[in-house]
Amino acid sequence: MFNKKNFKEDIELILKIKYGNKLENALEEEKFYAISKAIMNILIDDWNKTKNKYNKGKEAYYFSAEYLMGRALGNNLINLGIYDEIKEVLSELNIDLNDIESKEEDAGLGNGGLGRLAACFMDSSATLNLPLTGYGLRYNYGIFEQAFGDGFQLEKANDWLKNDDPWSIKKEDETVIVNLNNKTIRAVPYDTPIIGYDTKNTNTLRLWEAHPIEDFDFSLFNDQEYDKAVEKKNRAEDITRVLYPNDSTEKGKILRLEQQYLLASASLKDLIRKFKNKNIDISNFPQYNKIQLNDTHPVVAIPELIRILIDEEGTDFDTAWNICKQTFSYTNHTILQEALEKWYVPLFREVLPRIYEIITIISEKLIDELKHNELSEDKVNNMKIINHDLIHMAWLAIYACHTVNGVAALHTEILKNQELNNWYELYPEKFQNKTNGITPRRWLALSNPELTNFLEELLGTKDFIKDLDILKKLEKFIDDEEKLNKLLEIKKEKKLQLKEYIKIQESIEIDENSIFDIQIKRLHEYKRQLLNAFHILDLYYRLKENPSMNIEKRTFIFGAKAAPGYFRAKAIIKYINEIAKLINNDEEIKGKIKVVFVHNYNVSYGEKLFPAADLSEQISTAGKEASGTGNMKFMLNATPTIGTLDGANVEIVEEAGMENNFIFGAHSEEIEEMKKNDSYNPREYYENVKGLKRVVDTLIDGTFDDNSTGMFRNIYDSLLNTNGWERPDNYFIFKDFDDYRRAQEHVDKAYKDKRNWAKKCWMNMINAGKFNSDRTISQYAKEIWNIDSKKI
Ligand code: 26Q
């Protein structure tokens, strides 16, 4: 399959025909493109073979508004098993593979966890030869690029396609037409290969791009009405222009609804067309097609399938409904009430009148069923799909799907017993748990080759890159001084690499001998970056009071984007940057603690941060983080967690041992109790917990400057004052502050004992097997879709 001579010739040919350039004159970006296309040439036959093979039987489809893929080159080479070989071939051409890799733009078509999970699932399904195809949208602008200006977040458009994407192929002939109320769109598919590791199977990610029916109005152009001539084109293309950079609240309205409908309608039409080629009666559709809805964003696919079946295929409603029920499944990724999608009826009806009509029929059907089950009026009202002029997409999903799953054990329990309890009582058989996972290819083999090589040496095989459970065998080395030292050496090496990278990216020098204490994730109040900040500031003041305090040196590293409209999240970024300025410029503190907020945290930055961490910060308010997946990336890279018993942290410490992590804080039941009884009074803690008032008051006492934006006052008020619907300190920061500080002191003590620390790292690493996304996706395949693997 791989032929060195052909490969070199391909690169030269592509440079010539695409850029009219020779290798010696080519730009790095051009080389990246040519190398990537030459790799496409290596894999394309197997890709087509896989498509044909899958097409013969039952397939599953992942419908997701987000895919946070990151870069492809390095990952594809790893999965093809030719990374080292290509590196060598390129060096013969005087090309450094690492330099070329860094020229690739991240495909940042997602916000955070939900989008990155979709990307890990793609990798795992290909590796397991599972017939799973991803459907999504080809946003021309992915997640915004973040910069800081005077400590404030600035956003810039992310033009990831500016140099063209070598990994996608436009399939013009498979274009489908999507009708919106006031316009007709051509949805053009772009296919990206998803290469399995250690298999020839190559799955597909199909992303739709919106185009007008006609590119421009010729007669208007002729009349010199240039803007008008392209107006329709622009309105059509707007639909897939930009990813909504929002992972908390409803926004964007009409355009976002159009996006969701385009994804749903185009993907379904694609499936129906494929199915009809089989010449089987449409009632058998679910025997060949299973669709996973990634949260509520693609849920409009449910009424859309019913519409297609009734209006275009001529079935009756009951037949359509039965087909739907057997086809769709729904994953819930959030417990936050405000993130449960609801659409305002007048808006929805205006954009999608026929779909609205179908939803009203479903809604009535549900009400009949609820009444038939003799549910109280209260419950019926609570569960109505259309209620008070709002359409509840999650209710629609639960009613129409055959399974509903949460993404970690605790999350699923909270769904069953609290958030979705009414639904659980009605349909207990629908509810399942599928604890999230991460792909070991990207999050170990690609991002930490040093650790991967070491593990291969110890185990005598590379099998752990597929089967992480094998790492458990390494428990026998837990007292082996030499092995533990080697692990610490690798960690040091990764810290040095990160130090170099941060120097270039942030112009900040950090000390590789300090503890790298890292919190990287979207900025959200419930994730409590503010708790981390308060602790740092408290430590700073204690160091000022007591300069001889004997603490381990620490570098506190943050990375986080705030949704552009999320004022308080942006305030927290500014606040942390102010703290960094104060601490990093204090001569007395130099060499003791340092704070770095890296800008533009994304998948590629993550690949450098996870392996270099000494401490993983997972400190959300218990009950709020559905799962978390960053926590798993740290764990696999031999990093202990300081965290609450929230999301997948619960299962992480179950696997790695409580004693090897630093667990603190109120439990989810306790938090629920306090909310229920309204018994939490943050002011009590503010007044009584030592040191707390001092740090909180910096928000208003002039210690820091927020350029008169009122941002810091806004944070302060949110912690201490009731504000309409919001309770003070809604995320229980004050409640957990003291216990967090205690846990941090344990970290400090534990780190002083190098050997013991290494053991904790070791135990985390070798027990990360459960969090392999191969395990997760095979559970979806068996327990939800009932599909088998199909090796080509
Ligand atoms: C909603 C309405 C309008 C615009 C955007 C949105 C929106 C967009 C993205 C709402 C939510 C999201 C993303 C949610 C998300 O990433 N959830 C995370 O999913 C991970 C994978 O399951 C979990 O590990 C995380 O705990 C969860 O926060």
Boltz pocket constraint, residues with backbone or C-beta under 6 A from the ligand:
constraints:
  - pocket:
      binder: B
      contacts: [[A, 111], [A, 112], [A, 113], [A, 114], [A, 115], [A, 117], [A, 244], [A, 246], [A, 247], [A, 248], [A, 249], [A, 250], [A, 251], [A, 256], [A, 332], [A, 333], [A, 334], [A, 339], [A, 341], [A, 407], [A, 436], [A, 624], [A, 625], [A, 626], [A, 627], [A, 628], [A, 629], [A, 647]]
      max_distance: 6.0
